[in-house]
């Protein structure tokens, strides 16, 4: 199916709250968040177990900063570039404007967090709108994380 992309980060040392993903729909092309996942490779023992708060938000009018801007990768072989923009690991979180929290998740870092939305649960962002998947709690110590988001572009 065309118009579906993955955005990812790998092996990132996280020590502070941040926007793990910031996704902004292009003008005239809404986006749909189909799934996302998080995992880590450093917190391996019971004594290191943590529950971290992950928030799915939308409506920020100002972008975060301090991260990177990976290129969304199409899931089909067409190679058609995405129109939406993506940023990962922004240590200064997106802010201002009317911010809405859609869903909270508690991530036990000893196990991967994989969220796949049903059609009724999918979050649709109108053209030009911003959504974030935010780490809203501070890890006790540095954790090396990986993450992905699956995004469909409509139009």
C-alpha positions in Angstrom: 0.0 0.0 0.0 1.5 3.3 -1.0 1.6 6.4 1.1 2.8 4.5 4.2 6.2 5.4 5.8 8.3 4.5 8.7 10.3 7.0 10.8 12.9 5.6 13.2 15.7 6.3 15.5 18.3 3.7 16.7 20.8 3.5 19.6 20.0 6.9 21.1 21.1 7.5 24.7 18.2 9.2 26.5 18.7 10.9 29.8 15.9 13.5 29.8 12.3 14.1 28.8 11.8 14.7 25.1 9.7 14.5 22.0 10.6 11.0 20.8 8.7 11.8 17.5 7.4 15.0 16.1 5.3 14.5 12.9 3.9 17.5 10.9 1.4 17.0 8.1 2.2 18.8 4.9 0.0 21.4 3.4 -2.9 19.6 1.7 -1.9 16.1 2.9 -3.3 14.9 6.3 -1.4 12.1 8.0 -2.5 9.1 10.1 -0.5 7.5 12.9 -0.9 3.8 12.3 1.5 2.4 14.9 4.6 3.2 17.0 7.1 1.3 19.1 9.9 1.8 21.6 12.6 -0.6 22.9 15.9 -0.2 24.7 19.1 -2.2 25.2 20.6 -1.1 28.4 18.1 -1.6 31.3 18.5 -5.4 31.7 18.1 -6.2 35.4 15.2 -6.1 37.9 16.9 -3.3 39.8 16.9 -1.1 36.6 13.2 -1.6 35.9 11.4 1.7 35.2 7.9 2.7 34.2 8.2 5.8 31.9 5.2 7.9 30.8 4.7 8.2 27.1 2.1 10.8 25.9 0.5 11.0 22.4 -0.2 14.7 21.8 -1.3 17.1 19.0 -1.8 20.7 18.3 1.5 22.3 19.2 2.3 25.3 17.0 6.0 25.5 17.8 8.5 22.8 16.9 10.8 21.3 19.4 14.6 21.3 19.0 17.8 19.4 19.8 17.0 16.3 17.8 17.4 15.1 14.3 15.3 15.0 11.1 15.3 11.4 9.6 13.9 10.8 6.2 10.6 8.9 6.3 11.1 5.6 4.5 8.3 4.3 2.2 7.0 0.8 3.0 6.5 0.0 -0.7 9.1 0.0 -3.4 7.9 3.1 -5.2 10.4 5.3 -3.5 8.0 8.2 -3.5 9.2 10.7 -0.9 7.0 11.7 2.0 5.5 15.2 2.1 5.2 15.3 5.9 8.2 16.2 8.1 9.5 14.2 11.0 11.9 15.0 13.8 13.1 12.6 16.5 14.6 13.0 20.0 13.9 16.7 20.4 15.2 17.5 23.9 13.3 20.8 23.9 9.7 19.6 23.5 7.2 21.2 21.1 5.2 23.9 22.9 2.7 26.8 22.8 -0.7 26.7 21.1 -3.5 24.5 22.2 -2.0 21.1 23.2 -4.2 18.1 23.6 -3.1 14.8 25.1 -4.9 12.0 23.3 -3.5 8.9 25.0 -1.1 8.1 27.9 1.0 4.9 28.0 3.2 3.5 30.8 6.2 1.9 29.3 8.0 -0.7 31.4 11.4 -0.4 29.8 12.2 -4.1 30.3 9.8 -5.0 27.5 9.2 -3.3 24.1 6.2 -1.0 23.8 4.4 -1.8 20.5 1.2 0.1 19.8 -0.8 -0.7 16.7 -4.0 1.4 16.4 -7.3 0.0 15.1 -9.0 2.1 12.5 -11.3 3.6 15.2 -8.3 4.6 17.3 -6.1 6.1 14.6 -5.1 9.7 15.1 -5.6 11.8 12.0 -3.7 15.1 11.7 -5.1 17.7 9.2 -2.8 19.4 6.8 -0.2 21.5 8.7 -1.0 20.0 12.1 1.6 18.6 14.4 1.6 15.5 16.6 4.2 14.3 19.1 5.0 11.1 20.9 6.5 12.4 24.1 8.6 10.9 26.8 7.0 12.8 29.7 9.1 11.3 32.6 12.8 11.4 33.2 14.7 8.1 33.2 16.6 7.3 36.4 19.8 6.9 34.3 20.7 6.9 30.6 18.9 4.3 28.5 19.8 3.4 24.9 16.6 3.5 22.9 15.2 2.6 19.5 11.9 3.7 18.2 9.7 3.7 15.1 6.5 5.3 14.0 4.3 4.1 11.0 2.6 7.0 9.3 0.2 7.1 6.4 0.0 10.2 4.2 -3.4 10.8 2.7 -3.7 12.7 -0.7 
